[in-house]
Amino acid sequence: TQMSQPKHLSSYLSSSGSDSMKIRNCRAAVVCLVPMCVLLLTAVIVLCVHIYTKSTYYTEKTNQLLTKLTEERNELINQLFILGKADEWIYYQFSFYYMSNVTKNWTESRRDCLNRGADLIIINNREEQNFVMKNTVKREFWIGVTDSDVENTWKWVDGSTLTTGFWASKEPNGKREENCAVTYLTEWPELIGWHDVKCNDAFRLICEKSIFPLIQRETS
């Protein structure tokens, strides 16, 4: 992809778009530049902190520069959030997330995500789990983990093995009958955390896609 023809955000976040060429090019340029600027500013901030901790000649001017860079980075991240929200995606920690209210089984839900250029969510840490819990508001959503291939060996959709998770108390407990997982079950409100359920059950879905492939595609 040439830099003079960046992709429009809606073409990256969804499979359709009918905006005018002018709006498409304008928003696409922002989407291309904002992630790169965020990464660049983050690197500069880290460098400034490193210089501060290693140097005895730290000045107030350097402190002001560090503060300004941090503010600019936060503003760029806010722009990413706003742009994603416009296309029904939520930006968080270098990824976009799409939460559908349509209920489907696990396989159909994953196919839906793949059609959007994404995949079912992979929850990597407590921060991301908290983000999911905050945005799902005690509603059930499929996540991208299953032990359909090997019982009790839970694997994410990228092929990696789940080592630690955020299961509810005494979960997973469905053995061979329940090989997929959801974020929460409303019928068991006291059991906060993941539940294993039957893969043919119908729940909402969470898709996730990283911004890094977009950056790589736009700069190649």
N, C-alpha and C positions, 0 to 999 in steps of 0.2 A: 504494500500500500504506500502511495506517495504521500509526503507530508502536505502537499498542496490539495489533497483530497481526503481529509480525515473523515472518519465515520461519525454519523449522527448518533446521539445518545440513545434515541428510541430504537435504532436499528441494532444497537448493541444490547439493549435491555429487553427488547421484544422483537417479535418476528414481523411486525407491520408498522407502517408509519405513513402519514399523508401530509406532513408539514411542507411548506413551501421550501424551495431550494435555498432561499436566503436565510430563513430561520434555521434550516438544517445545517448549513455551513457554519453559521454563527455559533450555535450551541455545540456543534461537533468540535470546533476549535477550542472552546472553553473546556469541554470534557477531556480533550487530548492534553491540553496544557496544565489544567488544574492538578491531576494526579502527579505529573512530573514535577510541578512546582512544589507540591507537598513533600515529595521525596527529597527534592533538592534542599528545601528549607529545613527539613528534619536533619539532613546530613550537616548542614551549616550550624544548626543549633548544637548538635552533638560535638562538633569541632570546637565551637566556642566554649562549651562546658569543659572540654578536655584542656583547652588552653588555660582556662581559668584555674583548674585544679593543679596545673603543672607550673604556672607562672606566678612569680611574686610581683609582677608589674601590672596586675589587673587594675583597670581604671573604671571610673564611673561611666565614661563614654562607651566602653565595651559592654557594660551592664545594660545601657540604654539600647545598644544594638541588639543584644540578645533578647531583650524584652520585645522590641519591635518585630524581630524575626518570628518570635513565638506567636505574637498577635496575628501576623500575616499568615502563618501556617494555619492557625485556627480559623481564620476567615476563609481560606481556600477549602478547608475541610467542610466548613458550613456551606459553601457553594456546591460542593459535591453532594451534600445531603439534600439541598434544595432541588438540584437538577434531577437526582434520582427519584425524589418524591413525586416530581411532576409526571414521571412515567410509572408510578406505582411501585417503585423500588426504594428501599431504605439503604442509605450508605452507613457503614460502620466498619472501622478498622480495616480499610483497604479492600472491602468487599461490598457488593450490592446484594440485598435480600428481597425476595418477592414472596409475599404471603397471600395465598389464595383462599377464598371462602368456599370454593367449590370442593366437594368431597369426592374422593376417588380412592381406589385401592392403592397399595404401595407401588406396584409396577406401573400403573397408569400415571400415578403422581410423578414418578421418576421420569417417565417418558415426556410428560408435560414440561418438566424442568429442562430436559435435554433439548426439547424443541425451542426453548427460550434461550438456548446457548448457555445453560447453567446446569446444575445438578442438585439433588436433594442436599440439604445442609449437612456439613460436617462440623460438629461442635468440638473445638480444639482445647478450650480452657474454661475456667470458671467465669471469666469476664464475658465470653461469648454466650455461655449458658445463662448468665444474668440478663444479657441483652435479649435473648430469646424469651425468657420468662416474662420480662417486662413488656414485650411487644405482643405476646400471644395471650396475655391476660387470662390465664387458666382455661384456655381452649386447646383442644387436641390438634396437634400437627405432626405429620410424618417427619421423621429425620432420616438421614441417609445411612442407616446402619442395619445390618441383617445377619442372622446366622443360618440362613437357608442352605448354604453349601455344607457347612460342618456344624453340627449341633454344639452350642456353647462357645463357638469361636465367632465372635461378632466382628464383622468387617465393615468398614466404611465403603462408600460407593467408589472411592479412588483406589480400592484394593488394600489399604492399610488396615492393620488389626487394631481394634479398640482395646486399649490397655486399662484405662480408667475411664469411668463414665459417671453420670449423674442419675443413677437409677433410684427409683423410689424404694422404700424399705421392702426387703424380701423379693425384689425384682432383679433380674428377669426370672420368672417362675413358670412360664408356659410350656417349657420343654419343646417337644417337636411340633406342637400345635400352634405355637406363637413365635414366629421367626422374624418379625419386624417390630420397630419401636416407634412410639409416639412420645411427645413432650410431656403429656399430662393426660389423666383420665378424669372427666368430670364426675363420674359415678363413684370415684374414690378420692374425694377432695382432701382427705387427711393424709394421703400418700403423695407428697409433692416430689416430682422427679419423673424420669423416664419409666415407661411401662412397655413390656413386650406384649404384642397383640397379634391376632391373625392377619397375615399379609393381605387377605382378601376383604378385610373390613374397610369401611370408607371413612376417611378423615381428610381434613384440610392438609395443605402441603406448604413447605418452606423451601424455596429455591435459593441457591447461593452461587455467586460468581465473583471471582477476584478481579480487581482492576488491572492487575499486572499483565495479563494477556492483551488487554486493550492497549496498554502503553507499548508493549513489545511490537504489536501489529502496526501501531501508528508511527513508530520510529524505525521500522524495517524498510 
